[in-house]
Amino acid sequence: MQKLVQWWVTATSVAFALRMIAFERCDLAAATSLAVIAVPAVAVMLFYNAVWAAAIAAAAAVLYLPWRKVVCAKRCAMIRRFDTIEYALVEASDDYRQRFETGVVLQRLSPAEAAASKLYDPQLMDAERCFFLTESQSGTRLVALAWVTGIEPAFLAGEDG
């Protein structure tokens, strides 16, 4: 039973690390996920037909940009409840430096729910599609996905849950 628990902890730690990397480097995550499929297919096809191998490599190159768009659109799903996020304070920025704050995600909100909360400027809300209600030292704040610079899972931040 002890070995099973150790494997479970290791697997969840690796999954959290991959989620953090995928959030912060969505271009790299898209390229890696496409390469995991394309490279073995090209390697196998090189034994049979070099033309088919080149066609698979060309198809992977053509599909990279649409796949990258899909992967980067899913960044919102990589942030979960009770994750600690670091985000930029847009309203407190000076001309020469940007300020950042950390907070714990309480809830993910859609644009309609964020508009109903009246915690966010309606003029800035048009371009955003995902918001997070966070609790930080300065109080409860509504944070747009574009402001988030990094995530840290709850077990690394010392949170329970």
N, C-alpha and C positions, 0 to 999 in steps of 0.2 A: 504493500500500500504506500509505503514511503517513496518508493521509486516512481509510482504513478503520480503522486503529488509533485515531486520534483520535475517530472516531464511536463505536467500541466503548467506549473509556474514558468518553466522555460519557454513553453509554447506561447503563453500569453505575453511574456516579456518581449519575445521576438515579434509577435503581432503588433504590439504597441509601438515598438521601434520602427517597424515597417510603415505603420500608419503615420508616424511623425515625419519620416523621410518622404513619404508620398505627399504629405501636405506641403512641406516646405520646398520640395523639388518635384513639382508635378510634371515638368518636362522630362526629367530623368526617369520618373516612374512610368510615363507613357512609352519612352524609348525602351526601357528595360522589359516592360510587359510585352511589347511587340517583338522584341528581339528573342524573348524566351520561346516564342512560337516560330519565328522566321528562321533563326539560325539553325535549329535542328532540321527543319524542313529543307533548307538549302543544302545542308551537309548530306542528308540522305539522297537528295536528288542529284548531287554531284556524282554519285556512284552509277546512276542510271542514265542521266541525260543532262549535259551542261546547259543546254538551252532552257530546259524547264527550271533548272536551278537559278539561272539569270532572271527568268520570268518571275519566280517567287521573290527574289531579292528586289526586283523592280516594283512588284506589287506592295511589298512591305514599305518601300521608300515612299510610294504614292499614298499609302494609307496612313503614314505617320501623322501628317497634319490634322486630318479629321479625328484620328484616335486621340491625339494630344488635346484637341478641343473637348472631347468627351471626358477624358480623365480630369482635366482642369475644371470642368463644370461640376464635377463631383467633389470638389474640395470641401464644400459645406457638410457633406455627409461624414467627413473624417473627424469632425469635432463632435464630441459626445458630451452628455451631461456629466458634470463633476470633473471634467478636464480643466486644468489650469491653462489659460491662454494669456499670451502677451500681446498687447495691442497698442497702437499708436493713439495718443491723445491729440486728435485733430484740432480741437478748439483751443488747446493750450500750446500750440506750436509757435516757436519764435521764428524769426527770419533765418537764423543760423543753426538752430538745433531742433531736433524732434524729441518729444518726451514720450515715454512708454510707461505702461502700467500693466500689472498682472491681475487677473480675476478668475474666479471659478464660474464656469458656465452653469447656470441654473436651468435654462430652457432655450431651445431653438425656436425662433419666431419667423413666420412668413411676413412678407411686406404688409399684408392686410392687418395682421396681428400687431406688427410694429407701429403701424399708423394709428391703430386704436389705442395703443398704450400712451401716445403723446410724449414719449421720452426721446424722440428723434426729430430733427428738423425736416419738415415735409419737402423742402426744396432739394435736399440732398438724397432723399429716399428714392427718387425715380430710377437711378442707375443701379441700385442694390437689389438683390433678390433673396438674401439670407441675412438674418440678424440673430444675435445672441443676447439674452438677458444675463448679465454677469453681476456677481457680488465681489466687490473689491474693498480695499481699505477706505476709499473715498465714498463708498455707498453703492447702491444698485445703479447700473448703467446699461444702456442698450448699445451694443457694439455691432457695426456692420462687418461682414466677412472681409471686405477689402482692407480694413484696419488691422486685422489679425496678422501678426508676424510669426508666431510660433505657438505650438501646443505642447503641453506636458501632461501625460496621463496622471490620474488622481493618485495612484499608488506611489509615484515618484515624488509627488508634491506633499505627501504625508496626509492626504485626505482619506477618509474612510468611505467605502462605497464601491 
